[in-house]
């Protein structure tokens, strides 16, 4: 009976429809009614294009074709083929799209491997599996109000010559073999013909992260990039006049010197942003904003992530203050603490991973059991959810608000300091003093604190999905006594004394958050205080 009730509820539940075709209008992306749309999404990596680092594999399993070889070596070609069909069927399902929408994301960016849509070799033929998977994704997106940005992550021949594009020979053969460019144009033409009337598709992302500098590929071939984009766009426009085209620069999307001028009226320029500096640093995006003004076209961050909550909060806040949407990378992966969902590594997974690094081959029995368990573990209901990651991306409570992540509205709005001397850490273009926390972090991350003196303050915009009364804790230390701080959240104020010269936690009175945007301020009343974070639970 409970299943019949559930079915009835599903049938009568309202379905969210995408609000028509998106298009570029000046520096904004708008829908058919003219409403501005900011794309906030997740990348569906590791699904149609498995990546070795997401599998915790070594160099012999760093890209799809090598991972496929390992699986075939372990369980045989026939079983491997069945495994991959089931893997792609289970990794992303409608449950994922519904959850993505429920969490507040409005778009997904699936990374495609051209091999799932077109065979390799001199006489390629269409492969239906990839189109079927993409059809399903678009249908689920339509059901739940989620746009789809189609990302050509691995083009025929490879556009980077690296593992991320499934390169066969570690060369960007898309640019060394004109036949591969012909195949790419034909594939995009087929895509556009298939989805030309589908408004749930937000954009065609023509080529992911082409031509890295470190290999010399950018220097040798980047002069080909914009002409190739123009050729693909011309072919698409012959069958599809409505969809956005988004293009990425050379050198992992970020070298925009390859662009001369907008060559289409519905064009969005894309860069990728990863904050991997040690210690942490928020890199400026001024050059992309200058291009935006020059081209009068929208700018979008197609990938950001792979770090920690502090950086996630800071970067998406930074983008949105600059009128830029974003897509977090990735939605889920194996044994991940820094993604919305983590896939539990199967029993004996270390033995498979060791084999991918050149160690002894595990038995077929162990491999079969591990791979069978993986097919269960990748299902969303069996994954571990990390709410702090999502809350950081959307600047929500409950969660930890890092003191260095004050707003991006500038002096006298997001901060006030007496002396304007730019920080040497983290936000180096601003005058709020930021220091590294002792013993903070490891070689993969760092922890920062701000230092304020009497009369100085920082302000934070914090979202809440519903009215909530949350406990609050401040981590701080005194640089100069006596010291006190006033903490306000909209019309609530409390003053606390800070007396410890070492990092310590101070319990605050509970804070009532309203639904929607809330405004938090830290203002030093006396002394000099370093602030690490405020946590709301």
C-alpha positions in Angstrom: 0.0 0.0 0.0 2.8 2.5 0.9 4.3 2.0 -2.6 0.9 2.8 -4.2 0.6 6.0 -2.1 4.1 7.0 -3.1 3.3 6.5 -6.8 0.2 8.6 -6.4 2.1 11.4 -4.8 4.7 11.3 -7.5 2.0 11.5 -10.2 0.2 14.5 -8.6 3.4 16.4 -7.4 4.0 19.6 -9.4 6.9 19.5 -11.8 9.2 22.4 -12.2 9.8 23.4 -15.8 12.8 25.2 -17.2 11.8 28.8 -18.0 12.5 28.7 -21.7 15.7 29.0 -23.7 18.5 31.0 -22.1 20.4 33.5 -24.0 23.1 36.2 -23.6 21.9 39.8 -23.2 24.8 42.2 -22.8 26.7 40.9 -19.7 23.8 38.8 -18.4 22.3 35.4 -19.1 18.5 35.8 -19.2 15.5 33.5 -19.9 12.8 34.1 -22.5 10.9 36.5 -20.2 14.0 38.6 -19.8 14.6 37.5 -16.2 18.2 37.3 -15.3 19.4 33.8 -14.5 22.6 33.1 -12.6 23.7 29.5 -13.2 24.8 27.8 -10.0 25.5 24.2 -10.7 27.5 21.1 -10.2 29.7 19.2 -12.6 28.8 15.6 -13.3 32.4 14.3 -13.6 33.3 10.7 -13.3 30.1 9.5 -14.9 30.5 9.4 -18.7 34.2 10.1 -18.3 35.7 8.4 -15.3 38.8 10.1 -14.0 41.6 8.2 -12.2 42.0 10.6 -9.3 38.2 10.2 -8.5 38.8 6.4 -8.4 41.9 6.8 -6.2 43.8 5.1 -9.0 47.4 5.5 -9.9 49.2 6.4 -13.2 48.2 3.3 -15.0 44.5 4.1 -14.4 44.5 7.9 -14.7 42.0 8.2 -17.6 39.0 6.4 -19.0 40.7 4.1 -21.5 43.3 3.0 -18.9 40.6 2.4 -16.2 38.7 0.4 -18.8 41.8 -1.7 -19.5 42.3 -2.4 -15.8 38.7 -3.5 -15.4 39.0 -5.8 -18.5 42.3 -7.2 -17.2 40.7 -8.0 -13.9 37.3 -9.5 -14.9 37.5 -10.1 -18.7 36.0 -8.1 -21.7 32.5 -9.5 -21.5 32.0 -8.8 -17.8 33.7 -5.5 -18.1 31.3 -4.4 -20.8 28.3 -5.3 -18.6 30.0 -3.5 -15.7 30.4 -0.2 -17.6 26.8 -0.3 -18.9 25.6 -0.7 -15.3 28.0 1.9 -13.9 26.8 4.6 -16.3 23.2 3.6 -15.6 23.6 3.9 -11.8 26.2 6.7 -11.3 23.7 9.5 -12.2 20.0 8.9 -11.9 16.9 11.0 -11.5 17.4 10.8 -7.8 20.6 12.8 -8.2 18.9 15.5 -10.3 16.1 15.8 -7.8 18.6 16.1 -4.9 20.6 18.7 -6.9 17.5 20.8 -7.3 16.4 20.4 -3.7 19.8 21.7 -2.5 19.4 24.8 -4.5 21.5 24.2 -7.6 19.9 25.1 -10.9 22.2 23.5 -13.5 24.5 20.5 -14.2 27.5 20.3 -16.5 28.0 16.6 -17.6 31.5 15.9 -18.9 31.2 13.9 -22.1 33.7 11.5 -23.7 33.3 11.6 -27.4 33.9 7.8 -27.5 30.5 7.3 -26.0 28.9 9.1 -28.9 31.2 8.3 -31.8 33.6 5.4 -32.4 37.3 6.1 -32.9 39.3 5.3 -36.1 39.2 6.5 -39.7 35.6 5.6 -40.3 33.7 6.6 -37.1 30.1 5.6 -36.5 27.5 6.9 -34.0 27.3 5.2 -30.6 23.8 5.4 -29.1 24.6 4.8 -25.5 25.9 8.3 -24.9 22.9 10.0 -26.5 20.6 7.8 -24.5 22.3 8.8 -21.2 22.2 12.5 -22.2 18.5 12.2 -23.2 17.7 10.8 -19.8 19.7 13.5 -18.0 17.8 16.3 -20.0 14.5 14.7 -19.2 15.3 14.5 -15.5 16.5 18.1 -15.6 13.2 19.1 -17.2 11.3 17.3 -14.5 13.2 19.1 -11.7 13.9 22.6 -13.1 17.6 22.0 -13.7 19.4 23.2 -16.8 22.0 21.1 -18.6 25.2 22.5 -20.0 26.7 19.9 -22.4 30.4 19.8 -21.9 32.7 18.2 -24.5 35.3 17.1 -22.0 37.1 14.7 -24.2 37.0 15.6 -27.9 38.0 13.2 -30.7 41.8 12.9 -30.5 42.0 14.9 -27.3 42.3 18.7 -26.9 44.9 18.7 -24.1 47.1 15.6 -24.5 46.6 14.9 -20.8 44.6 12.4 -18.9 41.5 14.6 -18.5 40.6 14.3 -22.2 41.2 10.5 -22.3 44.2 11.1 -24.6 45.5 8.0 -26.2 49.0 9.1 -26.9 49.5 12.1 -24.6 49.3 14.5 -27.5 46.5 17.0 -28.4 45.6 15.2 -31.6 42.5 17.3 -32.1 44.9 19.9 -33.3 47.4 17.7 -35.1 44.9 15.7 -37.2 42.3 17.7 -39.2 40.2 14.5 -39.4 39.6 14.8 -35.6 38.3 18.3 -36.0 36.0 17.1 -38.8 34.7 14.5 -36.3 34.2 17.0 -33.6 32.2 19.3 -35.9 30.1 16.4 -37.1 29.4 15.4 -33.5 28.4 18.9 -32.4 26.2 19.2 -35.4 24.4 15.9 -34.5 24.1 17.1 -30.8 22.6 20.4 -31.9 20.2 18.7 -34.3 19.0 16.4 -31.5 18.6 19.1 -28.9 17.7 22.2 -30.9 14.2 22.4 -29.5 15.1 21.5 -25.9 15.1 24.6 -23.6 16.4 22.5 -20.7 19.7 22.5 -22.5 21.2 25.8 -21.4 24.4 25.8 -23.5 26.8 23.9 -25.6 30.3 24.0 -24.0 32.4 23.4 -27.1 35.7 22.2 -25.6 36.9 21.7 -22.1 40.2 23.1 -20.9 42.1 23.0 -24.2 45.9 23.3 -24.8 47.8 23.5 -21.5 50.9 25.7 -21.4 53.1 23.4 -19.4 53.3 20.8 -22.2 54.0 23.4 -24.9 50.6 22.6 -26.5 49.3 26.2 -26.1 52.3 27.8 -27.7 52.1 25.4 -30.7 48.4 25.2 -31.4 46.4 28.0 -29.7 46.2 30.0 -32.9 43.9 27.2 -34.1 41.5 27.5 -31.1 39.2 30.4 -32.0 39.0 29.4 -35.7 37.9 26.0 -34.6 35.3 27.5 -32.3 34.0 29.6 -35.1 33.8 26.6 -37.4 31.9 24.5 -34.8 29.5 27.4 -34.1 28.8 27.9 -37.8 27.9 24.3 -38.1 25.7 24.4 -35.0 23.9 27.6 -36.2 23.1 25.9 -39.4 20.7 23.6 -37.4 20.2 25.4 -34.1 19.8 29.2 -33.8 18.7 29.4 -30.2 21.2 27.8 -27.8 24.0 29.6 -26.0 27.5 28.7 -27.1 30.1 28.8 -24.3 33.8 28.9 -25.1 36.9 28.4 -22.9 40.3 29.9 -23.3 43.6 28.0 -23.8 45.6 26.7 -20.9 42.9 25.0 -18.8 40.2 27.6 -20.0 42.0 30.6 -18.6 44.2 32.1 -21.4 41.7 34.5 -23.1 44.3 36.1 -25.3 43.1 33.6 -28.0 39.8 35.6 -28.3 39.7 38.5 -30.7 36.0 39.5 -30.5 32.5 37.9 -30.1 31.8 35.9 -33.2 28.2 35.0 -32.3 25.4 37.0 -30.8 24.7 34.3 -28.1 28.1 33.7 -26.7 29.3 33.1 -23.1 32.9 33.2 -22.2 34.1 30.7 -19.6 37.1 30.4 -17.2 37.9 27.8 -14.5 39.0 28.8 -11.0 40.8 26.6 -8.6 42.5 28.1 -5.5 45.4 25.7 -4.9 48.0 28.2 -3.7 50.0 27.3 -0.5 49.1 29.1 1.8 45.6 29.8 0.6 45.1 32.8 -1.7 42.1 34.2 -3.5 43.4 35.0 -7.0 42.0 38.1 -8.8 39.6 37.8 -11.8 40.1 41.3 -13.0 41.4 40.3 -16.4 38.1 38.3 -17.1 36.1 41.3 -16.0 38.0 43.5 -18.4 37.3 41.1 -21.3 33.7 41.1 -20.3 33.5 44.9 -20.6 35.5 44.7 -23.9 33.2 42.0 -25.4 30.0 43.0 -23.6 29.2 39.4 -23.1 28.5 37.2 -20.1 31.2 35.4 -18.1 30.8 32.1 -16.3 33.0 29.9 -14.1 32.5 26.4 -15.6 34.6 24.7 -12.8 35.5 25.6 -9.3 36.1 23.4 -6.2 38.5 20.6 -5.2 39.5 22.4 -2.0 37.7 23.2 1.3 34.7 24.9 2.8 36.6 28.2 3.5 37.6 28.6 -0.1 34.2 27.5 -1.4 32.5 30.2 0.6 35.0 32.8 -0.5 35.0 32.0 -4.2 31.3 31.7 -4.9 30.7 34.9 -2.9 33.4 36.6 -5.0 31.9 35.4 -8.3 28.4 36.5 -7.4 29.5 39.9 -6.3 31.0 40.2 -9.8 27.8 39.0 -11.5 29.3 35.6 -12.4 27.6 32.2 -12.1 29.5 29.1 -11.3 29.6 25.3 -11.5 31.1 23.3 -8.6 33.4 20.3 -9.5 32.4 17.5 -8.9 29.1 16.3 -7.5 30.5 13.1 -6.1 33.6 10.9 -6.1 35.2 8.1 -4.1 36.3 8.8 -0.6 35.8 12.5 -0.8 35.4 14.9 2.1 35.3 18.0 -0.1 32.4 17.3 -2.4 28.6 17.3 -1.7 28.6 13.5 -1.8 31.2 10.8 -1.2 31.1 7.3 -2.6 32.3 4.7 0.0 35.3 2.8 -1.3 34.4 -0.9 -1.6 36.2 -3.6 0.4 39.5 -4.5 -1.2 39.5 -1.3 -3.2 43.1 -0.6 -2.1 44.1 -3.7 -3.9 42.6 -2.5 -7.2 44.1 0.9 -6.7 47.5 -0.6 -6.0 47.3 -2.6 -9.2 46.7 0.7 -11.1 50.1 1.8 -9.7 52.0 -1.3 -10.8 51.5 -3.7 -7.9 50.4 -7.3 -8.1 47.1 -8.1 -9.8 44.3 -9.0 -7.4 42.4 -12.2 -8.0 39.3 -12.1 -10.3 37.2 -13.0 -7.3 38.4 -10.0 -5.3 38.0 -7.7 -8.3 34.5 -8.9 -9.1 33.4 -8.4 -5.5 34.9 -4.9 -5.3 33.4 -3.8 -8.6 30.0 -5.3 -7.8 30.1 -3.4 -4.5 31.1 -0.2 -6.3 27.9 -0.5 -8.5 25.9 -0.4 -5.2 28.0 2.3 -3.5 27.6 4.8 -6.4 23.9 5.0 -6.0 23.0 8.3 -4.3 21.1 6.7 -1.4 24.3 4.8 -0.5 26.6 7.9 -0.6 27.6 10.1 2.3 26.2 13.6 2.2 28.3 16.6 3.3 26.0 19.4 4.1 28.8 21.7 5.1 30.1 21.7 1.5 26.8 22.8 0.1 26.2 25.3 2.9 29.6 26.9 2.2 28.8 27.2 -1.5 25.5 29.0 -0.8 26.8 30.9 2.3 24.3 29.2 4.5 23.9 28.3 8.2 24.3 26.0 10.0 28.0 26.1 9.4 31.3 27.8 10.1 31.8 31.4 8.9 35.5 32.0 8.5 36.4 35.5 9.6 38.5 36.2 6.5 35.4 35.6 4.3 33.8 39.0 5.0 31.7 40.4 2.1 32.9 41.7 -1.2 31.2 45.1 -1.2 34.3 47.0 -0.3 35.2 49.6 2.4 32.5 50.9 4.7 30.1 48.2 3.5 31.9 44.9 4.1 34.7 46.2 6.3 36.1 49.2 8.0 39.8 49.6 9.1 41.6 52.7 10.3 44.7 52.2 8.1 44.5 51.1 4.5 47.4 48.8 4.0 46.8 45.8 1.8 47.0 42.3 3.4 49.9 40.1 2.5 47.8 36.9 2.9 44.6 35.5 1.3 42.8 38.6 0.1 45.9 40.6 -0.9 44.0 43.4 -2.7 42.2 44.6 0.5 43.4 46.3 3.7 41.9 44.0 6.4 44.9 42.5 8.1 44.9 38.7 7.6 47.4 36.4 9.3 48.1 32.7 9.1 46.8 30.7 12.1 49.6 28.8 14.0 49.6 25.2 13.1 46.7 25.9 10.8 46.1 23.3 8.1 48.5 21.0 6.2 50.3 21.1 2.9 46.9 21.0 1.1 45.3 24.0 2.9 45.9 26.7 5.3 43.9 28.6 8.0 43.6 32.3 8.1 42.5 34.8 10.8 41.8 38.6 10.7 43.1 41.1 13.1 41.0 44.1 14.1 41.5 46.9 16.6 39.1 49.2 18.4 36.4 50.6 16.1 37.2 48.3 13.2 34.7 45.8 11.8 33.9 43.2 9.2 30.5 42.2 7.9 29.0 39.0 6.5 26.0 38.1 4.5 24.5 34.7 5.6 21.6 32.8 4.1 19.2 30.6 5.9 16.6 28.3 4.3 14.2 28.8 7.1 13.9 30.6 10.5 16.4 29.0 12.8 17.7 29.6 16.4 21.3 28.4 16.4 24.0 28.2 19.1 27.1 30.2 18.3 30.8 29.9 19.1 33.6 32.4 18.4 37.2 31.3 18.0 39.5 34.2 18.8 42.5 35.4 20.7 43.7 38.7 22.3 46.6 40.7 20.9 46.0 43.7 23.3 44.0 43.8 26.6 41.4 44.7 27.7 39.5 43.4 24.7 35.8 43.0 23.8 33.8 42.5 20.6 30.2 43.4 19.6 28.6 40.7 17.5 25.4 41.7 15.8 23.0 39.8 13.5 20.4 42.2 12.1 18.6 43.6 15.1 20.3 41.2 17.7 23.4 42.4 19.5 25.7 40.9 22.1 29.1 42.0 23.5 31.6 39.5 24.8 35.0 39.8 26.5 38.0 38.0 24.9 40.8 37.5 27.4 42.9 34.5 26.2 46.1 35.3 24.4 46.0 31.8 22.8 43.3 30.6 20.5 40.2 29.7 22.5 36.5 29.3 21.9 34.0 31.7 23.4 30.4 30.6 23.7 27.9 33.2 22.5 24.2 33.6 23.1 22.1 31.8 20.5 21.4 33.7 17.3 18.0 33.8 15.6 18.3 33.7 11.8 15.4 34.8 9.6 14.6 33.0 6.3 16.7 34.4 3.6 19.6 36.9 3.9 21.0 37.8 7.3 23.7 40.3 8.1 26.4 39.5 10.7 29.0 42.0 11.9 32.1 41.7 14.1 33.1 45.1 15.7 35.9 45.5 18.1 34.9 47.6 21.1 38.2 47.5 23.0 41.7 46.2 22.4 43.1 44.2 19.5 41.6 40.9 18.6 42.4 38.1 16.1 39.3 36.3 14.8 39.4 32.8 13.3 35.8 31.9 12.8 32.2 32.0 14.1 30.3 28.7 14.1 26.5 28.3 14.1 25.0 24.9 15.0 
